[in-house]
Amino acid sequence: WSMVFQTALKKIKEQVDFWKESLDNTLLFITLFSAIVTAFLLSNLSALEAAPDQHNDQLLQNLIDLITQIASLNGLKTPTITPPDPFVPATSDEVSAALWYSSLIISVRFSFFL
């Protein structure tokens, strides 16, 4: 029985080594895939936020409103100025970000099952 046990142990060790190497390659692939998806996601997130100059537009609008109120109190005519439109991200950017997030979450989640 000793000989059978040694042969079985050798075959089991070879199989475990194969699984270990395969798992290392799979985890490396998942890591690289997650890094690439994260890079795409970060570049896409900038399209979902208002540009910094839009905050300046809002501050200027507040100043214009204040000056208009002061001018109205003094009896001066003031022109009507339309406020800038609020920032709304494009639907395609939102869908793209949702898909990148989903891809990242799914790939990381499945890596826990390996």
C-alpha positions, 0 to 999 in steps of 0.5 A: 500500500505504501507504493500506491500511497506514494503514487497517489500522493505524487499525482495529487501534488502535481494537480495541486501545483497545477491549480496553484499556478493556474490560480496565480495566473487568474489572479494576475489577470483579474488584477490587471483587468481591474487596474485597466477598468479603474483607469477608464472609470477615472477618466470617465468620472471627470465628465460627470462633474461640473467644470471648475469654471461653472462654479465661477459662473455661479459666483458671478451670477450671485454678484450680478444679482446683488448689484441688480438688487442694489441698483433696483433699490436706487431706482435704476433700470437693470437689464435682465440677465439669464442665469447659466444652466445648471450642470447636467451630465450627459446620459451617455456619460452616466451609462458609461460610468455605470457600465465601468463600475459594474465591470469593476465590481463584478470582476473584483467580486468574482475574484473572491470565488477563486 
